[in-house]
Amino acid sequence: MEIFKEKHEHDVTCHVKDATKWDHYFHWHENFEILRIINKSSKFLIDGQSVEADPGDIVVINRRSVHLFMIEDTDVKILIMQFPVKSLLALEAGLPNIKTHITKEELHAIPEVERLVDACIDRITKEAPLDVGVKNPYLFSLVNCLYFTLAKHFPSVADSRSGASRLFFDAVDYINEHFTDEDITVESVAKQLYVSREKISGEFLKYSGVSLKNYICSLRIKKVNLLLDEGFDIGTAAMKCGFNNLRTFNYTYKRVVGITPTEYLNSRKSTNSNQ
């Protein structure tokens, strides 16, 4: 598992994604993201909060919110709309966060809002197919209408800050850069960021849903597997990824992956020989 900032090439995208093509990873972005669940209930983890949405519901991922799509079914379909701050024309009005989970019942309760939201989503779907980066003023006006309609009628009642805290992002950046260092620990990350061990541990768990220690381990094991695939022996791969004790490495590897490094290598050899 890796937590990273997702980048987008185009101003506005809108497409239906099939669950068979999901990549399950924690990420965040500067864009606002509005999802409409099409056919089956779906689960998400957004800023450390679990959300389960039914068909017809809207899920809003505000900018800089750390999130994970926890899709288990094979035929879930979700309409995804993304747009950056610069596409919102009325910037002087402020950019309030929107409630994360808006149920279809909440929309039904305000018929005129439901009709407007449905009309905006329908037109956005037609105007913004996937990966079309052509400037389209009409599309931008539709995005504005949808965003400010939802923000007006379904404002977020949570902390007014956008997404996760600066401390969380600083921790992710530091760990992603230094996870192969031998001496990186929860304590060393806390010291680097001038906070207590308890503070950084709680902040990291709150927004990612995993402990900081386990996140470091998962990055190291992922890197180890890449090195093993490149032909490095187990000991060398472990040392390059910050493990200075093979016994500790073997224990950690099996705890994270479920098999030993040797079993992993054997499985890779078996797969390659069958190709």
C-alpha positions in Angstrom: 0.0 0.0 0.0 1.3 3.5 -0.9 -0.2 6.9 -0.1 0.4 9.4 -2.8 -0.8 12.6 -4.5 -2.7 11.8 -7.7 -2.1 14.2 -10.6 -4.6 15.0 -13.4 -3.9 16.3 -16.9 -7.3 17.8 -17.8 -9.5 20.3 -16.1 -12.7 18.3 -16.0 -13.2 14.6 -16.5 -16.4 12.5 -16.2 -16.7 8.8 -16.8 -18.2 5.6 -15.6 -15.7 3.2 -14.1 -16.2 -0.5 -13.8 -15.0 -2.1 -10.5 -13.0 -4.7 -12.3 -10.6 -2.0 -13.3 -10.2 -0.4 -9.8 -6.7 0.1 -8.3 -7.0 0.0 -4.6 -4.7 2.6 -3.1 -4.8 5.6 -0.7 -4.4 8.9 -2.5 -5.4 12.5 -2.6 -5.6 15.3 -5.1 -6.3 19.0 -5.4 -9.4 18.3 -7.4 -12.9 18.1 -6.1 -14.4 14.7 -6.9 -18.1 13.9 -7.0 -19.3 10.3 -7.4 -22.7 8.8 -8.1 -23.2 5.2 -7.3 -24.9 3.5 -10.2 -25.8 -0.1 -9.5 -24.4 -1.6 -6.2 -23.6 -0.4 -2.7 -20.0 0.7 -2.4 -17.6 1.4 0.4 -15.0 4.1 0.7 -12.5 5.3 3.3 -12.4 9.1 3.3 -10.2 11.0 5.8 -10.3 8.0 8.1 -14.1 7.8 8.0 -15.8 4.7 6.5 -18.6 5.5 4.0 -21.1 3.0 2.6 -23.2 4.4 -0.3 -26.1 2.9 -2.1 -27.2 3.2 -5.7 -28.4 6.8 -6.4 -26.3 8.2 -3.5 -23.7 10.9 -4.1 -20.2 10.7 -2.5 -18.2 13.9 -2.4 -14.4 13.8 -2.0 -13.3 17.3 -1.1 -9.9 18.6 -2.2 -6.9 17.2 -0.3 -9.0 14.4 1.3 -7.2 11.1 1.6 -9.4 8.4 0.3 -9.5 4.7 -0.7 -12.1 2.9 -2.8 -12.9 -0.4 -1.0 -14.7 -2.1 -3.9 -15.2 -5.8 -3.4 -17.8 -6.8 -6.0 -16.8 -7.4 -9.6 -19.5 -5.4 -11.5 -19.9 -2.2 -9.5 -20.2 0.9 -11.7 -19.6 4.4 -10.4 -19.9 7.7 -12.3 -16.9 9.8 -11.4 -16.7 13.6 -12.0 -13.5 15.5 -11.2 -12.7 19.2 -11.5 -10.0 21.5 -10.0 -10.6 24.7 -8.0 -9.8 26.9 -11.1 -12.8 25.5 -12.9 -15.1 27.1 -10.2 -15.8 30.5 -11.5 -17.3 32.2 -8.5 -14.1 32.0 -6.4 -15.0 35.2 -4.5 -17.9 33.2 -3.0 -15.5 30.9 -1.2 -15.1 27.2 -1.6 -16.9 25.4 1.3 -16.6 21.7 1.7 -19.6 19.5 0.8 -21.0 16.8 3.0 -19.2 13.6 2.2 -22.2 11.3 1.8 -25.5 12.5 0.3 -28.1 9.8 0.2 -30.8 9.5 -2.4 -33.4 10.0 0.3 -31.9 13.3 1.2 -32.0 14.3 -2.5 -35.6 13.1 -2.8 -36.6 15.3 0.2 -35.8 18.4 -1.9 -37.3 17.7 -5.3 -36.2 20.9 -7.0 -32.6 20.3 -5.9 -32.8 16.7 -7.0 -34.0 17.7 -10.5 -31.2 20.3 -10.8 -28.5 17.9 -9.6 -29.7 15.1 -11.9 -29.8 17.6 -14.9 -26.3 18.9 -14.2 -24.9 15.4 -13.9 -26.6 14.3 -17.1 -25.2 17.2 -19.0 -21.7 16.9 -17.6 -21.7 13.2 -18.6 -22.5 14.2 -22.2 -20.0 17.2 -22.3 -17.0 15.7 -20.5 -16.1 12.2 -21.7 -13.0 10.7 -20.2 -9.6 12.3 -21.1 -11.1 15.2 -23.1 -9.1 18.3 -22.2 -10.7 20.7 -24.6 -11.7 24.0 -22.9 -15.5 24.1 -22.7 -17.1 27.2 -21.0 -20.5 25.4 -20.9 -19.0 22.5 -19.1 -17.4 24.8 -16.5 -20.8 26.4 -15.9 -22.3 23.0 -15.3 -19.6 22.1 -12.9 -20.2 25.4 -11.1 -23.9 24.8 -10.9 -23.4 21.2 -9.5 -20.8 22.2 -7.0 -22.5 25.3 -5.5 -25.9 23.6 -5.5 -24.5 20.7 -3.4 -22.5 23.1 -1.2 -25.5 25.2 -0.5 -27.9 22.4 0.4 -25.5 19.8 1.8 -22.7 21.7 3.5 -20.0 19.8 5.4 -20.5 20.0 9.2 -17.0 18.7 9.9 -13.9 20.8 10.5 -13.7 23.6 8.0 -10.1 22.7 6.9 -9.9 21.0 3.5 -9.0 17.3 3.9 -6.2 16.0 6.0 -3.9 18.1 8.1 -0.6 19.5 6.9 1.1 17.3 9.5 -0.3 14.2 7.8 1.0 15.2 4.4 4.4 16.1 5.7 4.6 12.7 7.3 3.6 10.9 4.1 6.2 12.9 2.1 9.0 12.2 4.5 8.2 8.5 4.8 7.9 8.0 1.0 11.3 9.6 0.6 13.1 7.9 3.5 11.4 4.5 4.1 14.5 2.6 3.1 16.6 4.3 5.8 17.7 1.8 8.5 16.8 4.1 11.3 13.4 5.3 10.3 10.9 4.7 13.0 7.7 6.3 14.4 9.9 8.1 16.8 12.3 9.4 14.2 9.4 10.7 12.0 7.9 12.5 15.0 11.3 14.0 15.8 11.7 15.2 12.2 8.3 16.9 12.3 8.8 18.3 15.8 5.8 16.6 17.3 5.2 13.8 19.8 5.1 10.1 18.9 1.5 10.0 20.0 0.5 13.0 17.9 2.0 11.8 14.6 0.7 8.2 15.3 -2.8 9.4 15.9 -2.8 11.8 13.0 -1.5 9.2 10.6 -4.0 6.5 11.7 -6.9 9.0 11.6 -6.5 9.9 7.9 -5.0 6.7 6.4 -6.7 4.0 8.4 -3.4 2.2 9.0 -0.6 2.7 11.6 2.5 4.6 10.7 4.6 1.6 11.5 2.6 -0.7 9.2 2.8 1.9 6.4 6.6 2.0 6.6 6.6 -1.9 6.6 4.3 -2.1 3.6 6.5 0.3 1.5 9.6 -1.6 2.4 8.1 -5.0 1.4 6.8 -3.6 -1.8 10.3 -2.3 -2.7 11.8 -5.7 -1.6 9.5 -7.5 -4.0 10.5 -5.2 -6.9 14.2 -5.9 -6.1 13.6 -9.7 -5.9 11.8 -9.5 -9.3 14.9 -7.7 -10.7 17.1 -10.6 -9.6 18.5 -9.5 -6.3 19.0 -12.1 -3.6 16.8 -12.0 -0.5 19.5 -10.7 1.8 20.6 -7.9 -0.5 17.1 -6.8 -1.2 16.3 -6.7 2.5 19.4 -4.6 3.4 18.6 -2.2 0.5 15.2 -1.6 2.0 16.2 -0.7 5.5 16.2 -4.2 7.2 19.5 -4.8 9.0 18.4 -8.1 10.5 17.3 -11.1 8.3 15.4 -12.7 11.2 13.3 -9.5 11.7 12.9 -9.1 7.9 11.6 -12.7 7.4 9.1 -12.3 10.3 7.9 -8.9 8.9 7.7 -10.2 5.4 5.5 -13.1 6.3 3.3 -10.9 8.5 2.7 -8.5 5.7 2.6 -10.8 2.7 1.4 -14.0 4.2 4.2 -16.1 2.8 8.0 -16.2 3.2 10.4 -14.4 0.8 11.5 -17.8 -0.5 7.9 -18.9 -1.1 7.4 -15.6 -3.0 10.5 -16.3 -5.2 9.3 -19.8 -5.9 5.9 -18.6 -6.9 7.4 -16.1 -9.3 9.6 -18.8 -10.8 6.6 -21.1 -11.2 4.6 -18.3 -12.9 7.4 -17.4 -15.3 8.0 -21.0 -16.2 4.3 -21.4 -17.1 4.3 -18.4 -19.4 
